[in-house]
C-alpha cells in the first residue's frame, strides 16, 4: 500500500535520528519508535477499535517497552462519539476528560481535572456561552457574518475588527492586520507582510515609540514557516534569538539555532498535529498529554510527573499555567504558540485566540466555507479545528454532523440511490481509495466517514462541490473541479489514487 516505514535524518554528514513505523493489515500505525545517534529512545504504541478509531496510546522512554511514561485510553459510544479520554500511569490517573452531547452531536458538557464546562450554541452552531466551574464564564454574541457583538466590539467593512474594547486595529488593502494599539497604554504592535500575504515581521513599540521587541519570520516555497528571529528587547542590548525549522511533511521534526546547533527533536503521531514528545539538546524529553482536540493540557517528564498544566478558554486563549517556565512549543489544538506575539501559527495563517479570529483573510477565500474570511471554525471551537488555517475539518467533511460523526456505513448509504447515481459515486470511492484511507488516518476518522461524505456530497447535497443542484431524477451536474483535493488535505495530496483499489465495507 506504500505505507511509510522509516524516516532518517542526517546532520553534518552523520546519520542522527531514525523513526520506524509498524503498520498492521488495515494500514494503521500501531507503533512508532524514535532512536539514533545521540537521540533519546522513545516508543509509542497505538491500539484501535473495530471501526479503526483510536482506542489507546502507550508511551515508553525506551524501545523495549519497559520504561512506561503514560497510557491513554479512548472510550466511544455506539455512535462513535468520544465519551471519555483518560491519561494514566499504572493506577495513577494523570488526567481524565468526559464528554456529553446533544442531538446534533455537539459537545454540551466537558469534564476535566479542573472542573466542568457547559456549552450553549445558537441555531447556526456558533458558541454563545460557556459556563465554567473553575474559571471565568464566557458569553458571545454575533452579527449575521459571525463577527462578535460583545460590549466594546466594533467591526468595519469586509468583517475587519476595528476595536474590541482593549485594542484598536488597522489593516492594509489586502485585509492583513497592520497595527494593534492597546487603548490603555498606547503600546503598538506593527505587522509587516510579503507579497504572498505571509506575516514577515512584528514590531512592538512602547508608549514613547521605542522598539521594545521584534520578531521576524521566513517561509519556504510551500509557505511553511522555516525560520524565526526574535529580539526580546528590540533596541536593547540583548541578542536576537534565531530558530530554524526542519519539516517532515506538515510537522516540525527538528529545530536549530542561528549557529546551526540542533536544539529540539519532535515526535509526532500519524494524525495531523498529534504531538507526542519534545527532546531538547541535552536529551531530556517532555511528553504531551492532550484532550480530544489535540490541545496540550499537561506536559510530563519521562517518569510521568506533570511539570506544567495549562487551562484555556473556549477559543484557545491561555488562562493559567502551573509552570510557565516549561518550554513546550505546542498548545491549543496542537499548534505552535508564539510567545513573542501571543498568536498561534496555523500554517496558512496566524490565529489570535484573544479575539477568536485569524489576523488576515483566508487565502482560499470563500472556498473555506465561511462568509467571514477572518472567522475561526465558524465560531464553533468546541467541535471543530482548522489545522491548515484554510478550512475547518468539519467543513471539509461537511456541515451535516452525521458526515463526520456516527455516519452510516457508506455501503448502506450507496444502496439507497439509483444505479446511475450509485455507479458514479462508487467509482469516485474506488479510484480514490488510497487517498481516502490516507485522509481518514490523517484526520483520525474512519474511511467509512470519508466515503460516506463523498456519497452525500456527490448525490444529496444541493450545495455540494459536485452536484450543484442535482434533481430528484438523479441527473448529476458534473462541474469542472471538485472539492479541496478530492476530500484530501488542503494543499497536500499524500498519494496518487489507485485505479483498482477498493474500500471493503
C-alpha positions as CSV (number, residue, x, y, z in Angstrom):
1,X,0.0,0.0,0.0
2,X,3.0,2.3,0.0
3,X,2.9,3.0,3.8
4,X,5.8,4.9,5.3
5,X,8.1,2.6,7.3
6,X,11.2,4.6,8.1
7,X,12.4,8.2,8.3
8,X,16.0,9.1,8.9
9,X,17.8,12.4,9.3
10,X,21.5,13.2,8.7
11,X,23.2,16.1,10.4
12,X,26.6,17.3,9.4
13,X,27.1,14.2,7.3
14,X,26.3,11.8,10.1
15,X,23.0,9.8,10.4
16,X,21.4,11.1,13.5
17,X,17.8,10.1,14.1
18,X,15.6,7.2,12.9
19,X,11.9,6.8,13.2
20,X,10.3,3.5,12.4
21,X,6.6,2.8,11.9
22,X,4.8,-0.5,12.4
23,X,1.7,-0.9,10.2
24,X,-1.0,-3.5,10.7
25,X,-3.0,-5.3,8.0
26,X,-5.5,-2.5,7.9
27,X,-2.8,0.1,7.2
28,X,-3.0,1.6,10.7
29,X,0.1,2.8,12.5
30,X,0.4,0.6,15.6
31,X,3.9,1.6,16.8
32,X,6.3,4.4,16.3
33,X,9.9,4.3,17.6
34,X,12.5,7.1,17.6
35,X,16.2,6.5,18.3
36,X,19.6,7.1,16.8
37,X,23.0,8.6,17.3
38,X,22.6,11.0,20.3
39,X,18.8,10.5,20.3
40,X,16.9,9.5,23.4
41,X,15.0,6.3,22.8
42,X,11.2,6.6,22.6
43,X,8.4,4.3,21.7
44,X,4.7,4.9,21.3
45,X,2.1,2.0,20.8
46,X,-1.3,2.7,19.4
47,X,-4.4,0.5,19.5
48,X,-7.7,0.8,17.6
49,X,-11.2,-0.4,17.8
50,X,-13.1,-2.4,15.1
51,X,-14.0,0.9,13.4
52,X,-10.4,1.9,13.3
53,X,-10.9,4.7,15.8
54,X,-8.0,5.3,18.2
55,X,-8.6,3.3,21.4
56,X,-5.3,3.5,23.3
57,X,-1.8,5.1,23.3
58,X,1.1,3.9,25.4
59,X,4.3,5.9,25.7
60,X,7.6,4.5,26.7
61,X,11.0,6.0,27.3
62,X,12.8,3.1,25.7
63,X,12.5,0.8,22.7
64,X,11.9,-2.4,24.7
65,X,8.7,-1.0,26.3
66,X,9.9,-1.3,29.9
67,X,10.0,2.3,30.9
68,X,6.4,3.4,30.9
69,X,5.8,7.2,30.6
70,X,2.0,7.3,30.4
71,X,-1.0,5.4,28.9
72,X,-4.1,7.0,27.3
73,X,-7.5,5.3,26.7
74,X,-10.3,6.5,24.5
75,X,-13.9,5.2,25.1
76,X,-16.6,5.9,22.5
77,X,-20.3,5.2,22.4
78,X,-22.3,3.3,19.8
79,X,-22.5,6.4,17.7
80,X,-18.6,6.6,17.7
81,X,-18.7,9.7,19.9
82,X,-15.9,10.1,22.4
83,X,-17.3,9.8,25.9
84,X,-14.1,9.6,28.0
85,X,-10.4,10.2,27.5
86,X,-8.1,9.2,30.3
87,X,-4.3,9.6,30.8
88,X,-2.8,7.4,33.4
89,X,0.3,5.6,34.7
90,X,-0.4,2.3,36.4
91,X,-3.2,3.1,38.9
92,X,-2.4,6.8,39.0
93,X,-4.8,8.9,36.8
94,X,-2.9,11.9,35.4
95,X,-5.9,13.5,33.7
96,X,-9.4,12.4,32.7
97,X,-11.9,14.1,30.4
98,X,-15.6,13.3,29.9
99,X,-18.0,14.5,27.2
100,X,-21.8,14.8,26.8
101,X,-23.5,15.6,23.5
102,X,-26.8,17.0,22.2
103,X,-29.0,15.5,19.4
104,X,-26.7,17.3,16.8
105,X,-23.6,15.5,18.2
106,X,-22.3,18.8,19.6
107,X,-20.4,18.7,22.9
108,X,-22.6,20.2,25.6
109,X,-20.5,19.3,28.7
110,X,-16.8,18.8,29.1
111,X,-15.4,17.5,32.4
112,X,-11.7,17.8,33.2
113,X,-9.4,17.7,36.2
114,X,-10.1,21.4,36.6
115,X,-13.9,21.1,36.8
116,X,-16.8,21.2,34.4
117,X,-17.6,23.4,31.3
118,X,-21.0,23.5,29.7
119,X,-21.7,25.0,26.3
120,X,-24.6,26.8,24.6
121,X,-25.0,27.3,20.9
122,X,-27.2,29.3,18.6
123,X,-29.2,27.9,15.7
124,X,-26.1,28.0,13.4
125,X,-24.0,26.1,16.0
126,X,-22.0,29.2,16.9
127,X,-20.8,29.1,20.5
128,X,-22.8,31.6,22.6
129,X,-21.8,30.8,26.1
130,X,-19.5,28.6,28.3
131,X,-20.2,28.1,32.0
132,X,-17.0,27.1,33.8
133,X,-16.9,25.8,37.3
134,X,-13.2,26.7,37.6
135,X,-12.6,30.0,35.7
136,X,-14.4,33.0,34.3
137,X,-17.5,32.2,32.2
138,X,-17.7,33.3,28.6
139,X,-20.5,34.9,26.6
140,X,-20.6,35.7,22.9
141,X,-22.9,37.5,20.5
142,X,-22.6,37.7,16.8
143,X,-23.9,39.6,13.8
144,X,-25.1,37.9,10.6
145,X,-21.5,37.5,9.4
146,X,-20.2,35.9,12.6
147,X,-18.5,39.0,14.0
148,X,-18.6,39.4,17.7
149,X,-21.0,42.0,19.0
150,X,-19.9,41.9,22.7
151,X,-19.5,45.1,24.6
152,X,-16.6,47.1,23.2
153,X,-16.5,45.3,19.8
154,X,-16.9,47.2,16.6
155,X,-16.4,45.6,13.1
156,X,-15.9,47.6,10.0
157,X,-16.2,46.8,6.3
158,X,-15.2,43.4,5.0
159,X,-15.6,41.9,8.5
160,X,-12.4,43.7,9.8
161,X,-12.3,44.0,13.5
162,X,-11.8,47.7,14.4
163,X,-11.9,47.7,18.2
164,X,-12.5,45.0,20.9
165,X,-12.6,47.2,24.0
166,X,-8.9,46.7,24.7
167,X,-7.2,47.2,21.4
168,X,-7.7,49.2,18.2
169,X,-6.8,47.5,14.9
170,X,-5.8,48.7,11.4
171,X,-5.4,46.8,8.1
172,X,-3.8,47.1,4.7
173,X,-5.7,47.0,1.4
174,X,-5.3,43.2,1.3
175,X,-7.1,42.8,4.6
176,X,-3.9,42.0,6.6
177,X,-3.7,43.3,10.1
178,X,-1.1,46.1,10.2
179,X,-1.4,47.5,13.6
180,X,-2.8,46.7,17.1
181,X,-2.8,49.6,19.6
182,X,-3.5,49.0,23.3
183,X,-6.0,51.6,24.3
184,X,-4.9,52.0,27.9
185,X,-1.1,52.2,27.3
186,X,-0.8,53.1,23.6
187,X,1.6,50.2,23.2
188,X,1.7,49.3,19.5
189,X,2.2,46.1,17.6
190,X,3.1,46.7,13.9
191,X,2.7,43.9,11.4
192,X,4.5,43.5,8.0
193,X,3.5,41.2,5.2
194,X,5.1,40.0,2.0
195,X,3.5,39.7,-1.5
196,X,2.1,36.3,-0.6
197,X,0.3,37.8,2.4
198,X,2.6,35.9,4.7
199,X,3.5,37.6,8.0
200,X,7.1,38.6,8.0
201,X,7.6,40.9,11.0
202,X,6.0,42.1,14.2
203,X,7.5,45.2,15.9
204,X,6.4,46.1,19.4
205,X,6.7,49.8,20.5
206,X,6.1,51.3,23.9
207,X,4.2,54.5,24.7
208,X,7.1,56.7,23.5
209,X,7.6,54.8,20.3
210,X,10.7,52.9,21.4
211,X,11.1,49.5,19.9
212,X,10.9,47.0,22.8
213,X,10.6,43.7,20.8
214,X,10.8,42.5,17.3
215,X,10.0,39.2,15.6
216,X,10.8,38.2,12.0
217,X,9.5,35.1,10.1
218,X,10.7,33.4,6.9
219,X,8.9,30.8,4.7
220,X,9.8,28.3,2.0
221,X,8.2,28.0,-1.4
222,X,5.4,25.9,0.1
223,X,4.6,28.8,2.6
224,X,5.8,26.7,5.5
225,X,7.5,28.8,8.2
226,X,11.1,27.7,8.2
227,X,12.7,30.3,10.5
228,X,12.0,33.0,13.0
229,X,14.2,35.6,14.7
230,X,13.1,37.2,18.0
231,X,14.8,40.1,19.6
232,X,13.4,40.2,23.1
233,X,14.3,43.8,23.9
234,X,14.1,45.5,20.4
235,X,16.6,48.3,20.5
236,X,18.2,47.0,23.7
237,X,21.5,45.1,24.2
238,X,20.0,41.5,24.1
239,X,21.0,39.3,21.2
240,X,18.3,38.2,18.8
241,X,17.4,34.5,19.1
242,X,17.2,32.6,15.8
243,X,15.3,29.3,15.2
244,X,15.3,27.3,12.0
245,X,12.8,24.6,11.4
246,X,13.2,21.3,9.5
247,X,10.0,19.6,8.4
248,X,8.8,16.1,7.9
249,X,5.7,16.8,5.8
250,X,3.5,19.2,7.7
251,X,5.2,18.8,11.0
252,X,8.3,20.2,12.5
253,X,10.9,17.4,13.0
254,X,14.0,19.3,14.1
255,X,14.9,22.9,15.2
256,X,18.3,24.5,15.0
257,X,19.6,27.8,16.4
258,X,21.4,30.6,14.5
259,X,24.7,28.8,14.8
260,X,23.4,25.6,13.2
261,X,23.2,23.7,16.5
262,X,20.3,21.3,16.9
263,X,18.0,22.4,19.8
264,X,14.9,20.2,19.6
265,X,13.7,17.0,18.1
266,X,10.0,16.3,18.0
267,X,7.9,13.1,17.7
268,X,4.5,13.2,16.1
269,X,1.8,10.6,15.6
270,X,0.2,9.7,12.3
271,X,-2.7,12.2,12.7
272,X,-2.4,15.9,12.0
273,X,-0.9,17.9,14.9
274,X,-0.7,14.8,17.1
275,X,2.3,16.0,19.0
276,X,3.8,13.3,21.2
277,X,7.2,14.4,22.5
278,X,9.9,17.1,22.5
279,X,13.5,16.2,23.1
280,X,15.9,19.1,23.8
281,X,19.6,19.4,23.1
282,X,20.5,17.7,26.4
283,X,18.5,14.6,25.5
284,X,15.7,15.5,28.0
285,X,12.3,14.5,26.9
286,X,8.9,16.2,27.6
287,X,5.7,14.4,26.6
288,X,2.4,16.0,25.7
289,X,-0.9,14.8,27.2
290,X,-3.7,16.3,25.1
291,X,-7.5,16.5,25.1
292,X,-9.9,15.4,22.3
293,X,-8.8,18.2,20.0
294,X,-5.1,17.7,20.4
295,X,-4.8,20.6,22.8
296,X,-1.8,20.2,25.1
297,X,-3.2,20.4,28.6
298,X,-0.4,18.6,30.5
299,X,3.3,18.3,29.9
300,X,5.0,15.4,31.7
301,X,8.6,14.3,32.2
302,X,9.9,10.8,31.4
303,X,8.7,9.4,34.8
304,X,5.2,10.7,34.2
305,X,5.5,13.7,36.5
306,X,3.3,16.6,35.4
307,X,5.6,19.7,35.1
308,X,3.0,22.1,33.6
309,X,-0.7,22.1,33.5
310,X,-2.4,24.6,31.2
311,X,-6.0,25.8,31.0
312,X,-7.6,27.6,28.1
313,X,-10.8,29.4,27.3
314,X,-13.1,28.0,24.6
315,X,-11.3,29.8,21.8
316,X,-7.8,28.8,22.9
317,X,-6.6,31.7,25.0
318,X,-4.3,30.5,27.8
319,X,-5.9,31.3,31.2
320,X,-3.4,29.6,33.5
321,X,-0.2,27.6,33.8
322,X,1.2,25.9,36.8
323,X,4.8,26.4,35.5
324,X,5.0,28.9,32.6
325,X,8.8,28.4,32.5
326,X,8.4,25.0,30.9
327,X,9.3,25.5,27.2
328,X,6.8,23.5,25.1
329,X,6.2,24.8,21.6
330,X,2.7,23.3,21.0
331,X,-0.5,24.2,22.7
332,X,-4.1,24.8,21.6
333,X,-5.3,22.1,19.1
334,X,-1.6,21.0,18.8
335,X,-0.5,24.2,17.1
336,X,2.6,26.3,17.7
337,X,2.2,29.1,20.2
338,X,4.4,32.2,19.6
339,X,5.1,33.7,23.0
340,X,6.6,36.8,21.3
341,X,3.2,37.8,19.8
342,X,0.6,35.7,21.7
343,X,-0.5,34.2,18.4
344,X,-0.9,30.6,17.2
345,X,0.7,29.6,13.9
346,X,-1.9,27.7,11.9
347,X,0.2,27.1,8.8
348,X,-1.6,29.3,6.2
349,X,-2.4,32.0,8.8
350,X,-1.9,33.2,12.4
351,X,-4.7,33.0,14.9
352,X,-5.4,35.5,17.7
353,X,-7.2,33.5,20.4
354,X,-7.9,36.7,22.4
355,X,-10.5,37.7,19.8
356,X,-11.2,34.3,18.3
357,X,-10.2,35.1,14.7
358,X,-7.4,35.0,12.2
359,X,-5.4,38.2,11.7
360,X,-5.8,38.1,7.9
361,X,-8.2,36.8,5.3
362,X,-8.5,33.2,4.3
363,X,-6.1,32.6,1.3
364,X,-8.6,30.4,-0.4
365,X,-11.4,32.9,0.1
366,X,-15.0,31.6,0.4
367,X,-13.9,28.1,-0.6
368,X,-13.0,27.8,3.1
369,X,-16.7,27.6,3.8
370,X,-17.2,30.8,5.8
371,X,-18.6,34.1,4.5
372,X,-16.4,35.8,7.1
373,X,-12.8,35.4,5.9
374,X,-11.4,36.1,9.3
375,X,-13.6,33.6,11.1
376,X,-12.2,30.7,13.1
377,X,-14.1,27.3,12.6
378,X,-17.4,29.1,12.1
379,X,-17.3,30.2,15.8
380,X,-17.6,26.6,16.9
381,X,-14.3,25.9,18.6
382,X,-15.6,23.2,20.8
383,X,-16.5,20.8,17.9
384,X,-14.1,21.8,15.1
385,X,-10.4,22.5,14.4
386,X,-8.6,24.1,11.5
387,X,-5.1,22.7,11.3
388,X,-4.4,24.2,7.8
389,X,-5.7,27.7,8.6
390,X,-7.8,27.3,5.4
391,X,-10.9,25.2,6.2
392,X,-12.3,23.6,9.4
393,X,-12.2,19.9,9.4
394,X,-16.0,19.7,9.8
395,X,-16.3,21.8,6.7
396,X,-14.0,19.5,4.8
397,X,-16.3,16.6,5.7
398,X,-19.5,18.7,5.6
399,X,-21.7,20.7,7.9
400,X,-24.1,17.8,8.5
401,X,-22.8,16.2,11.7
402,X,-23.6,12.7,10.5
403,X,-21.0,13.1,7.8
404,X,-18.1,13.1,10.3
405,X,-19.5,11.6,13.5
406,X,-21.6,8.4,13.6
407,X,-22.0,8.4,9.8
408,X,-24.0,5.4,8.5
409,X,-21.7,2.9,6.7
410,X,-21.1,4.1,3.2
411,X,-22.1,0.7,1.7
412,X,-25.6,1.1,3.2
413,X,-25.7,4.7,2.0
414,X,-24.9,3.8,-1.6
415,X,-27.7,1.2,-1.7
416,X,-30.3,3.9,-1.3
417,X,-29.5,5.6,-4.6
418,X,-30.5,4.7,-8.2
419,X,-28.0,2.8,-10.3
420,X,-26.7,5.8,-12.2
421,X,-26.0,7.8,-9.0
422,X,-24.6,4.7,-7.3
423,X,-22.1,3.8,-10.0
424,X,-20.8,7.3,-10.5
425,X,-20.2,7.9,-6.8
426,X,-18.9,4.3,-6.3
427,X,-16.2,5.0,-9.0
428,X,-15.1,8.1,-7.1
429,X,-14.7,6.0,-4.0
430,X,-12.9,3.1,-5.7
431,X,-10.5,5.2,-7.7
432,X,-9.6,7.3,-4.7
433,X,-9.4,4.5,-2.1
434,X,-5.8,5.0,-1.1
435,X,-6.3,8.8,-0.9
436,X,-9.4,8.2,1.2
437,X,-7.5,5.9,3.6
438,X,-4.7,8.4,3.9
439,X,-7.0,11.3,4.6
440,X,-9.0,9.3,7.2
441,X,-5.8,8.4,9.0
442,X,-4.6,12.0,8.8
443,X,-7.8,13.4,10.4
444,X,-8.4,10.5,12.8
445,X,-11.7,9.4,11.3
446,X,-12.7,6.2,9.6
447,X,-12.5,5.6,5.8
448,X,-16.3,5.0,6.1
449,X,-16.8,8.6,7.1
450,X,-14.9,10.0,4.2
451,X,-16.5,7.6,1.7
452,X,-20.0,8.3,3.1
453,X,-19.3,12.0,2.9
454,X,-18.4,11.6,-0.8
455,X,-21.7,9.9,-1.5
456,X,-23.6,12.6,0.4
457,X,-21.6,15.3,-1.4
458,X,-21.9,13.7,-4.8
459,X,-25.6,13.0,-4.7
460,X,-27.6,14.5,-1.8
461,X,-26.0,17.9,-1.0
462,X,-27.7,20.6,-3.2
463,X,-24.9,23.0,-2.5
464,X,-22.1,20.5,-2.8
465,X,-18.9,20.7,-4.8
466,X,-20.2,18.2,-7.4
467,X,-24.0,18.2,-7.5
468,X,-24.7,21.9,-7.6
469,X,-28.4,21.1,-7.6
470,X,-28.9,17.5,-8.6
471,X,-32.6,17.0,-9.3
472,X,-34.8,14.2,-7.9
473,X,-34.5,12.2,-11.1
474,X,-30.8,11.7,-10.3
475,X,-29.3,13.7,-13.1
476,X,-25.9,15.0,-11.9
477,X,-24.2,18.2,-13.0
478,X,-20.5,17.5,-13.3
479,X,-18.5,20.6,-12.6
480,X,-15.1,21.3,-13.9
481,X,-13.5,20.8,-10.5
482,X,-14.2,19.0,-7.2
483,X,-13.8,19.9,-3.6
484,X,-10.5,20.6,-1.8
485,X,-8.1,18.0,-3.3
486,X,-11.0,15.4,-3.7
487,X,-11.6,15.3,0.1
488,X,-7.9,15.3,0.8
489,X,-5.9,17.7,2.9
490,X,-6.0,21.3,1.6
491,X,-2.8,22.0,-0.3
492,X,-1.4,18.5,0.1
493,X,-2.1,15.1,-1.6
494,X,-0.5,12.1,0.1
495,X,-0.6,9.6,-2.8
496,X,-2.0,9.1,-6.3
497,X,-5.3,7.2,-6.2
498,X,-5.1,3.5,-7.1
499,X,-7.3,2.7,-10.1
500,X,-8.1,-0.8,-8.9
501,X,-8.3,-0.1,-5.2
502,X,-11.5,-0.6,-3.3
503,X,-12.7,0.0,0.3
504,X,-14.3,-3.1,1.6
505,X,-17.4,-2.3,3.7
